[in-house]
Amino acid sequence: MAPITSKQNGWQYFRRENNLAYIEMNYIRFLKDSTIMEPIDRKSAYILKKVNGSFKITALIPFTPIAK
């Protein structure tokens, strides 16, 4: 079974201070059969924290549904 994938359309907002970063992103989500999942234009925010020298996602805030 192939995973559901996403295609990034662009960054809406990015802010980084010390060991935290906040990113808002627009993207398209694809189903296993490669068709586009509705709604076509999706938006989510990610909060990242620097752990052992690299950033890791610590929170995901979906502004549109992430699953059917």
Contacts in CASP RR format, 6 or more apart in sequence:
PFRMAT RR
TARGET T0000
AUTHOR 0000-0000-0000
METHOD contacts of the structure
MODEL  1
MAPITSKQNGWQYFRRENNLAYIEMNYIRFLKDSTIMEPIDRKSAYILKK
VNGSFKITALIPFTPIAK
1 32 0 8 1.000
2 32 0 8 1.000
3 32 0 8 1.000
4 29 0 8 1.000
4 30 0 8 1.000
4 31 0 8 1.000
4 32 0 8 1.000
4 37 0 8 1.000
5 29 0 8 1.000
5 30 0 8 1.000
6 27 0 8 1.000
6 28 0 8 1.000
6 29 0 8 1.000
6 30 0 8 1.000
7 27 0 8 1.000
7 28 0 8 1.000
7 30 0 8 1.000
8 25 0 8 1.000
8 26 0 8 1.000
8 27 0 8 1.000
9 25 0 8 1.000
9 26 0 8 1.000
9 27 0 8 1.000
9 28 0 8 1.000
9 41 0 8 1.000
10 25 0 8 1.000
10 26 0 8 1.000
10 27 0 8 1.000
11 23 0 8 1.000
11 24 0 8 1.000
11 25 0 8 1.000
11 26 0 8 1.000
12 24 0 8 1.000
12 25 0 8 1.000
12 26 0 8 1.000
12 43 0 8 1.000
13 22 0 8 1.000
13 23 0 8 1.000
13 24 0 8 1.000
14 21 0 8 1.000
14 22 0 8 1.000
14 23 0 8 1.000
14 24 0 8 1.000
15 21 0 8 1.000
15 22 0 8 1.000
16 22 0 8 1.000
18 50 0 8 1.000
19 49 0 8 1.000
19 50 0 8 1.000
20 47 0 8 1.000
20 48 0 8 1.000
20 49 0 8 1.000
20 50 0 8 1.000
21 47 0 8 1.000
21 48 0 8 1.000
21 49 0 8 1.000
21 55 0 8 1.000
22 45 0 8 1.000
22 46 0 8 1.000
22 47 0 8 1.000
22 48 0 8 1.000
23 45 0 8 1.000
23 46 0 8 1.000
23 48 0 8 1.000
24 43 0 8 1.000
24 44 0 8 1.000
24 45 0 8 1.000
25 43 0 8 1.000
25 44 0 8 1.000
25 45 0 8 1.000
25 46 0 8 1.000
26 41 0 8 1.000
26 42 0 8 1.000
26 43 0 8 1.000
27 42 0 8 1.000
27 43 0 8 1.000
27 44 0 8 1.000
28 36 0 8 1.000
28 40 0 8 1.000
28 41 0 8 1.000
28 42 0 8 1.000
29 36 0 8 1.000
29 37 0 8 1.000
29 42 0 8 1.000
29 66 0 8 1.000
30 36 0 8 1.000
30 37 0 8 1.000
31 37 0 8 1.000
31 68 0 8 1.000
37 68 0 8 1.000
39 64 0 8 1.000
39 65 0 8 1.000
41 64 0 8 1.000
42 62 0 8 1.000
42 63 0 8 1.000
42 64 0 8 1.000
42 66 0 8 1.000
43 63 0 8 1.000
43 64 0 8 1.000
44 60 0 8 1.000
44 61 0 8 1.000
44 62 0 8 1.000
44 63 0 8 1.000
44 64 0 8 1.000
44 66 0 8 1.000
45 60 0 8 1.000
45 61 0 8 1.000
45 63 0 8 1.000
46 57 0 8 1.000
46 59 0 8 1.000
46 60 0 8 1.000
46 61 0 8 1.000
47 57 0 8 1.000
47 58 0 8 1.000
47 59 0 8 1.000
47 60 0 8 1.000
47 61 0 8 1.000
48 55 0 8 1.000
48 56 0 8 1.000
48 57 0 8 1.000
48 58 0 8 1.000
49 55 0 8 1.000
49 56 0 8 1.000
49 58 0 8 1.000
50 56 0 8 1.000
60 66 0 8 1.000
END
